[in-house]
Amino acid sequence: MRPLPRLMPAPTPRIGGATFVQGFVAGACVSAFQDQASPLSRTELKRVLRHGLQGGTALTAGSAAAHAVRRQDYAAALLAAAAGAAGVLIIERMLRARVQTEQEKKDVQEA
């Protein structure tokens, strides 16, 4: 019995630039439209940038880890995951506004 032909070619792993851009756009889009009724302020734009960079970093690390697991290189998978977590934390620390966002201020006042 002949195997069925593939309808689509097997995906090639994309690690790096393209994966980062996908994560950046996805993270920024989600962040930009959460709880937004008015135009974005400077603080909110910084939050969107931070979430976009974190999304790109996380997706790139996740893709690298998944690719390493497929190769059965578990040390590289662990390293990719750790590097991704460190990258997200560094971005958070560097771009976190010293002033709380309006939503955080509201949450503190309501508590």
DRENVEX-428388 format. One line per field, with one value per residue (C-alpha): residue number from 1; residue in one letter; x, y, z. Coordinates in pm, 1 decimal. Layout:
guke	c(NUM_...)
lopa	c(A_...)
xx	c(X_...)
yy	c(Y_...)
zz	c(Z_...)
This chain:
guke	c(1_2_3_4_5_6_7_8_9_10_11_12_13_14_15_16_17_18_19_20_21_22_23_24_25_26_27_28_29_30_31_32_33_34_35_36_37_38_39_40_41_42_43_44_45_46_47_48_49_50_51_52_53_54_55_56_57_58_59_60_61_62_63_64_65_66_67_68_69_70_71_72_73_74_75_76_77_78_79_80_81_82_83_84_85_86_87_88_89_90_91_92_93_94_95_96_97_98_99_100_101_102_103_104_105_106_107_108_109_110_111)
lopa	c(M_R_P_L_P_R_L_M_P_A_P_T_P_R_I_G_G_A_T_F_V_Q_G_F_V_A_G_A_C_V_S_A_F_Q_D_Q_A_S_P_L_S_R_T_E_L_K_R_V_L_R_H_G_L_Q_G_G_T_A_L_T_A_G_S_A_A_A_H_A_V_R_R_Q_D_Y_A_A_A_L_L_A_A_A_A_G_A_A_G_V_L_I_I_E_R_M_L_R_A_R_V_Q_T_E_Q_E_K_K_D_V_Q_E_A)
xx	c(0.0_138.7_157.3_-76.4_86.3_141.7_-92.0_147.7_525.7_670.6_735.7_1096.8_1195.4_1228.4_1439.6_1547.6_1428.4_1102.9_990.6_1078.0_876.0_575.0_592.7_651.5_348.0_125.9_229.6_197.5_-144.0_-281.9_-134.6_-246.4_-613.6_-656.5_-871.5_-829.0_-1112.1_-900.4_-589.0_-266.1_-64.8_313.7_301.9_63.7_282.1_577.1_367.9_279.7_647.6_745.7_482.9_580.0_947.3_861.6_631.3_901.3_1160.9_933.1_823.3_1181.1_1296.4_1001.9_1069.7_1437.2_1348.7_1095.3_1347.7_1607.4_1359.0_1285.4_1662.0_1659.9_1908.0_1752.7_2038.2_1992.5_1616.2_1670.9_1922.7_1682.3_1401.4_1626.6_1759.0_1403.3_1294.3_1599.3_1531.7_1170.9_1279.7_1548.9_1299.7_1054.3_1315.8_1448.7_1119.6_894.8_772.9_865.1_522.5_237.6_0.5_-344.9_-493.6_-250.0_-332.1_-704.3_-644.9_-449.7_-717.6_-996.7_-822.0)
yy	c(0.0_340.6_615.3_907.1_1214.8_1507.1_1794.4_2040.6_2021.8_1946.2_2268.6_2370.5_2493.9_2871.0_2989.8_3347.6_3654.1_3534.2_3364.1_3671.1_3896.4_3662.5_3670.8_4046.1_4119.2_3873.6_4005.9_4369.3_4318.0_4146.2_4409.6_4707.1_4625.6_4496.7_4725.0_5018.0_5261.3_5566.2_5637.9_5497.3_5718.5_5715.3_5477.7_5246.2_5247.7_5146.5_4860.1_4746.4_4758.6_4561.2_4294.6_4272.1_4223.3_3967.6_3780.7_3768.2_3650.3_3383.9_3249.1_3235.9_3052.0_2814.0_2738.1_2675.6_2446.9_2252.8_2212.2_2084.2_1834.0_1703.2_1647.9_1483.2_1744.9_1802.5_2012.9_2258.0_2260.2_2344.7_2612.5_2768.1_2774.0_2927.6_3187.8_3276.8_3316.2_3531.4_3743.3_3804.6_3900.2_4137.7_4307.3_4339.6_4498.0_4734.7_4857.7_4845.4_5196.9_5338.6_5493.2_5247.0_5222.6_5370.1_5022.0_4933.5_5262.1_5182.0_4834.5_4971.9_5234.1_4976.6_4740.1)
zz	c(0.0_-99.6_162.8_115.2_-37.1_195.9_137.9_289.2_319.1_658.8_847.3_879.6_1223.4_1237.4_1521.4_1551.2_1367.4_1214.4_1533.7_1739.9_1508.9_1535.9_1913.2_1920.6_1703.6_1892.5_2234.0_2131.8_1972.2_2280.1_2509.7_2301.2_2315.3_2670.0_2882.3_2641.6_2588.9_2506.2_2297.5_2435.4_2668.1_2679.3_2976.2_2792.8_2479.6_2694.8_2836.1_2483.8_2384.1_2695.2_2630.7_2263.7_2343.5_2608.8_2370.2_2103.4_2353.1_2499.6_2160.5_2031.6_2344.8_2327.2_1961.4_2030.6_2323.1_2114.8_1833.3_2083.4_2228.1_1876.4_1841.9_2187.9_2309.6_2649.6_2784.2_2496.8_2559.4_2924.3_2832.0_2579.4_2834.8_3101.0_2856.7_2756.7_3118.3_3191.5_2883.1_2982.9_3334.9_3205.6_2974.5_3263.2_3488.4_3222.2_3080.9_3385.9_3449.8_3788.2_3791.3_3814.7_3520.5_3562.2_3604.3_3881.9_4057.1_4036.0_4174.6_4470.7_4543.5_4530.6_4771.9)
